[in-house]
Amino acid sequence: MPLDSRLVTAFLTVAEQGSLSRAAQVLNLTQPALTRTIKRLEAQVGAPLFERHPAGMTLTAYGEVLLRRARILESETQTTISEIRALRGIGQGSVRLGIVSSAAEVLLPPVIARMAATFPETVFSVTVGLEDELAVRLVHGELDLAVAFHLPEGQDIQCLVSGPSHDGCCFVSSRAHVLAARADLSLEDIRKENWVLPPVGTSVRAQVTEVFARNGSPEPVVRVETQSLLAMKALVERAGFLTWLPPMLFEGDAAPFIALDVRQAQVQSSRSFSIYCRANSLLTVAASRALQQLRKELESGQHRADIRGPR
């Protein structure tokens, strides 16, 4: 039996608010009416979806399953409505794009420029984040496409195209840092410096952990954890911190950053950008056009030439 969209909306609101009273206010319903709605949904699926506590509501294992599917259903419904409106000339075609910071800096500008010139009605909603966040958003149906180095492919995520390989990450300081002029540094030399890195649990942080663990060295003490590339660069340039970045983000004679000469620091000799979508999802016309332009930019390799400049 198909799920009633009103029941799904009520379920999602309670799950997000964590409370019947707060969800009832959001939905402009009385709390008893919302309680009856949730009970109807539980009767329809044949399982309890929430555990009731004095402090609020938490999802059961059954509720977690429904939450994942309900988010996708809601996203697909909104996407379908938007596409129909765009075809009727009422709305604008939209693309929800997730992208890692390095790709946003070097890959996105030429793609957006071509889309703006060729399809000026298209509107982009761009989420810049780490791969772990993008994977979750893609699975939940919050993104049409994601550009990253690597997302876990499988039942929920599908890789559409991969570009040419380029250098992996390396340890980075400012050109003014005392270690910048030294050659053949050891991990011990850099470990005691101030560090800014993404939080534990992210793939970027895991790479740094792997480098130190593989060489039997304790990890550095991370003074600042952030997912903001802007904050990381600012701390490296102006506060003498070290970090871990792909060379394409700081190459060029005018860049204030430099790759440190650290022995055995490379986790991967190379890697490449790839474009992903949610498995078995249908792309909108606007998203398909964006995919075509992203594919063109990836396969040309021009974004690498642009950032490297003349040598």
Buried (B, 14 or more C-beta within 10 A) or exposed (E): EEBEEEBBBBBBBBBEBBBBEBBBBBBEBEBEEBBEBBEEBBEEBEEBBBEEEEEBBEBBEBBEBBBBEBBBBBBBEEBEEBBEBBEEEEBBBBBBBBBBBBBBBBBBEBBBEBBEEEBEEBBBEEBBBBBBBBBBBBBBBBBBBBBBBBBEEEEBBBBBEBBEEBBBBBBBBBEEBEBBEEEEBEBEBBBEBBBBBBEEEBBBBEBBBEBBEEBEBEBBEBEBEBBBBEEBBBBBBEEBBBBBBBBBBBBEEEBEBBBBBBEEBBBEEEBEBBBBBBBEBEBBBBBBBBBEBBBEBBEEBBBBEEBBEEE
